[in-house]
């Protein structure tokens, strides 16, 4: 019971309760249904990016280009809409574009063996630059009203937005795959030791390639929701969102080195960050201060597991090896040497 209470996921749940209790007590309107809907809707795209990053980080990899893929897909949506293409046709094209961008990351990382951090930092700038090439620095608006409720309205008059329902569905699917399938066990095995996983018969390259493609598709879905929700397609949409998504994943207890973490932990971290952001927003805290807080959360999320491991090692030090008998000095055996090589006279002969 004590171990469950002090698990990181349990601490996150307690922090969520504390933030929501603080917001309800200190901020007028925080607990109202409309504000809760806004709170959930505000983190829709971040949640989709976090769910895309979770399996990748479990394998010890990273993808910092996720927000730039949103920007490119949003720009592509605007260009195709300006060209008079029906929105029903734009959606599959954008999804394919996201898959292509994800596969380019996968090809550079998996096929050419390049470091994921360096590759995705490069494609972060590349994809964002392509978005400006495609659309420029302007904006496209006037998207069909019959699709906007999917990204902005609530389900059946409740406080639950349709977009949040989509996030819940994706989250359940990711949880099932990660925690209840052989693929999920393979993700943890790759994160704990890629070479060992290969020797165990796990198709490491295929799994990593697929993860980046799925990440690209989820980013494309997030771009469609983002574009419809704000009714604006811009090349700078979701700028900087990759850091918030990474912070949510790491704050949720996923090890940056791979091999450890849960979907429930990431979901708790997302709810905690959404609640904290909403409280700060309602209290007129500037975006600069919110960025500082997000940076601190990112540092804390990396620092906490390291400190926890140090404390654990000090409490449970490795048992010292029992002193054995001193090594006996071996002397040369002249008899054995003579038997092996013969006498000097025989050797000369």
TIVEXPA-134251 format. One record per residue (C-alpha): residue in one letter; x, y, z. Coordinates in pm, whole numbers, padded with zeros to 5 digits, always signed. Last residue first. Example, Ala and Ser with C-alpha at 12.3 -4.5 7.8 and 13.67 -1.06 7.14 Angstrom:
REM residues 2
S+01367-00106+00714/A+01230-00450+00780/
//
This chain:
REM residues 349
X+06967-03105-02976/X+06973-02770-02796/X+06643-02854-02632/X+06777-03190-02516/X+07078-03021-02353/X+06853-02765-02186/X+06641-03044-02036/X+06295-03118-02171/X+06032-02867-02270/X+05717-02990-02102/X+05870-03217-01842/X+06132-02961-01754/X+05869-02692-01715/X+05659-02918-01500/X+05953-02996-01275/X+06058-02632-01257/X+05713-02532-01138/X+05697-02153-01131/X+05555-02012-00812/X+05193-01924-00766/X+05111-01655-00512/X+04797-01734-00327/X+04513-01489-00358/X+04394-01369-00021/X+04099-01567+00114/X+03763-01404+00049/X+03617-01081+00172/X+03241-01079+00131/X+03127-00847-00148/X+02943-00544-00025/X+02567-00551-00050/X+02432-00283-00285/X+02296+00013-00094/X+01923+00021-00026/X+01849+00360+00130/X+02132+00533-00053/X+02041+00367-00382/X+01674+00463-00348/X+01764+00823-00271/X+01986+00840-00581/X+01715+00680-00794/X+01455+00929-00670/X+01691+01220-00744/X+01734+01102-01104/X+01361+01038-01144/X+01282+01391-01014/X+01533+01579-01233/X+01381+01509-01574/X+01026+01606-01475/X+01161+01896-01269/X+01341+02042-01571/X+01031+02013-01789/X+00811+02159-01514/X+01053+02452-01482/X+01029+02516-01854/X+00650+02504-01842/X+00656+02752-01552/X+00879+02991-01748/X+00648+02959-02047/X+00353+03047-01821/X+00544+03354-01701/X+00597+03464-02062/X+00234+03392-02146/X+00126+03649-01889/X-00071+03565-01574/X-00418+03716-01599/X-00562+03520-01304/X-00791+03325-01537/X-00490+03229-01747/X-00291+03115-01443/X-00578+02893-01329/X-00617+02756-01681/X-00248+02678-01715/X-00249+02492-01384/X-00554+02288-01483/X-00409+02199-01822/X-00072+02108-01667/X-00233+01878-01409/X-00464+01719-01665/X-00171+01653-01899/X+00038+01511-01613/X-00244+01276-01515/X-00280+01156-01875/X+00098+01099-01894/X+00091+00893-01574/X-00206+00690-01695/X-00025+00614-02021/X+00261+00461-01825/X+00638+00500-01803/X+00970+00313-01814/X+01191+00160-02084/X+01325+00476-02240/X+01614+00713-02160/X+01379+01012-02122/X+01197+00804-01862/X+00820+00840-01871/X+00691+00957-01534/X+00403+01179-01645/X+00630+01484-01609/X+00834+01337-01894/X+00531+01304-02121/X+00385+01642-02026/X+00720+01818-02071/X+00758+01662-02415/X+00413+01791-02511/X+00490+02140-02380/X+00820+02141-02570/X+00651+02031-02894/X+00399+02315-02868/X+00659+02576-02961/X+00461+02701-03264/X+00128+02522-03277/X+00022+02721-03587/X+00308+02918-03741/X+00229+02827-04102/X-00129+02944-04061/X-00471+02794-04124/X-00738+02975-03927/X-01084+02880-03806/X-00940+02864-03452/X-01101+02528-03377/X-01095+02419-03742/X-00721+02472-03782/X-00634+02317-03445/X-00857+02014-03505/X-00707+01959-03852/X-00354+02006-03716/X-00414+01756-03436/X-00521+01495-03693/X-00202+01565-03890/X+00005+01529-03572/X-00162+01195-03506/X-00069+01084-03859/X+00293+01191-03814/X+00322+01006-03484/X+00181+00693-03646/X+00454+00716-03910/X+00719+00769-03642/X+00598+00467-03446/X+00592+00246-03756/X+00961+00306-03827/X+01049+00230-03464/X+00857-00098-03473/X+01007-00206-03806/X+01359-00124-03692/X+01328-00314-03365/X+01189-00636-03502/X+01213-00819-03170/X+01395-01156-03196/X+01548-01157-02850/X+01889-01066-02996/X+01730-00748-03129/X+01581-00667-02789/X+01921-00718-02627/X+02070-00475-02876/X+01801-00216-02803/X+01827-00232-02428/X+01576-00100-02175/X+01397+00115-02432/X+01375-00170-02680/X+01231-00400-02413/X+00975-00140-02309/X+00857-00100-02669/X+00856-00479-02718/X+00620-00520-02425/X+00388-00276-02597/X+00405-00469-02923/X+00327-00791-02733/X-00004-00632-02627/X-00165-00517-02302/X+00021-00214-02168/X+00136-00019-02474/X-00130-00129-02723/X-00420-00104-02479/X-00298+00230-02343/X-00252+00372-02696/X-00607+00269-02790/X-00745+00416-02467/X-00560+00742-02529/X-00683+00765-02888/X-01042+00724-02769/X-00990+00976-02489/X-00837+01227-02731/X-01135+01188-02964/X-01370+01253-02671/X-01164+01562-02595/X-01223+01682-02950/X-01598+01628-02914/X-01593+01854-02608/X-01717+01723-02271/X-01916+01983-02070/X-02243+01822-02179/X-02492+01961-02432/X-02479+01648-02648/X-02099+01642-02687/X-01942+01985-02675/X-01840+02217-02956/X-01502+02338-03089/X-01327+02079-03306/X-01618+01864-03418/X-01841+02173-03409/X-01620+02330-03683/X-01708+02072-03948/X-02054+02206-04045/X-01917+02561-04046/X-01695+02500-04347/X-01361+02683-04328/X-01365+03058-04376/X-01003+03137-04293/X-00662+03120-04458/X-00373+03305-04295/X-00067+03489-04423/X+00302+03429-04360/X+00356+03220-04671/X+00138+02921-04749/X+00357+02650-04903/X+00698+02808-04844/X+00598+02904-04491/X+00495+02545-04419/X+00817+02423-04579/X+01011+02631-04326/X+00820+02471-04039/X+00892+02128-04186/X+01264+02198-04220/X+01309+02368-03883/X+01162+02080-03684/X+01316+01845-03944/X+01661+01941-03821/X+01574+01913-03453/X+01412+01581-03545/X+01729+01447-03702/X+01965+01563-03428/X+01754+01416-03148/X+01683+01094-03337/X+02052+01020-03389/X+02122+00897-03745/X+02115+00524-03823/X+02055+00568-04196/X+01756+00335-04220/X+01614+00391-03872/X+01674+00759-03798/X+01674+00911-04147/X+01399+00679-04271/X+01187+00729-03959/X+01198+01109-03985/X+01098+01081-04351/X+00825+00836-04251/X+00677+01095-04014/X+00668+01353-04292/X+00498+01103-04522/X+00243+01002-04256/X+00155+01367-04196/X+00110+01421-04569/X-00115+01113-04587/X-00334+01258-04312/X-00345+01593-04494/X-00455+01425-04818/X-00717+01223-04629/X-00869+01543-04479/X-00852+01762-04793/X-01092+01545-04988/X-01377+01583-04738/X-01287+01952-04716/X-01376+01996-05082/X-01095+02151-05291/X-01147+02512-05398/X-00779+02607-05431/X-00808+02816-05116/X-00906+02499-04928/X-00600+02319-05067/X-00373+02604-04958/X-00526+02628-04613/X-00506+02253-04545/X-00142+02252-04659/X-00065+02532-04413/X-00230+02334-04134/X-00037+02022-04234/X+00290+02218-04229/X+00221+02375-03889/X+00107+02048-03733/X+00422+01881-03869/X+00620+02163-03706/X+00456+02077-03373/X+00568+01713-03402/X+00927+01788-03511/X+01086+01723-03172/X+01056+01345-03202/X+01251+01144-02944/X+01397+00793-02902/X+01457+00572-02597/X+01192+00315-02695/X+00949+00453-02435/X+01015+00797-02586/X+00859+00685-02914/X+00563+00519-02743/X+00483+00843-02549/X+00549+01091-02829/X+00223+01034-03020/X+00020+01036-02699/X+00193+01361-02601/X+00117+01513-02942/X-00250+01420-02909/X-00261+01567-02557/X-00097+01891-02672/X-00356+01920-02950/X-00648+01884-02709/X-00501+02098-02430/X-00725+02404-02475/X-01030+02185-02527/X-01007+02039-02177/X-00972+02378-02008/X-01239+02533-02233/X-01485+02258-02137/X-01396+02307-01769/X-01453+02681-01816/X-01798+02628-01963/X-01892+02382-01689/X-01806+02623-01407/X-01533+02518-01164/X-01294+02800-01252/X-01562+03070-01254/X-01413+03271-00969/X-01053+03175-00895/X-00928+03107-00542/X-01135+02819-00411/X-01205+02637-00738/X-00851+02691-00862/X-00697+02568-00537/X-00916+02258-00537/X-00829+02195-00902/X-00459+02236-00832/X-00468+02017-00519/X-00666+01739-00690/X-00421+01741-00980/X-00128+01732-00735/X-00280+01428-00564/X-00319+01256-00901/X+00042+01339-00987/X+00161+01192-00656/X-00027+00871-00732/X+00139+00849-01074/X+00481+00900-00913/X+00431+00603-00681/X+00429+00703-00317/X+00083+00571-00238/X+00139+00252-00436/X+00459+00177-00239/X+00280+00240+00090/X+00000+00000+00000/
//
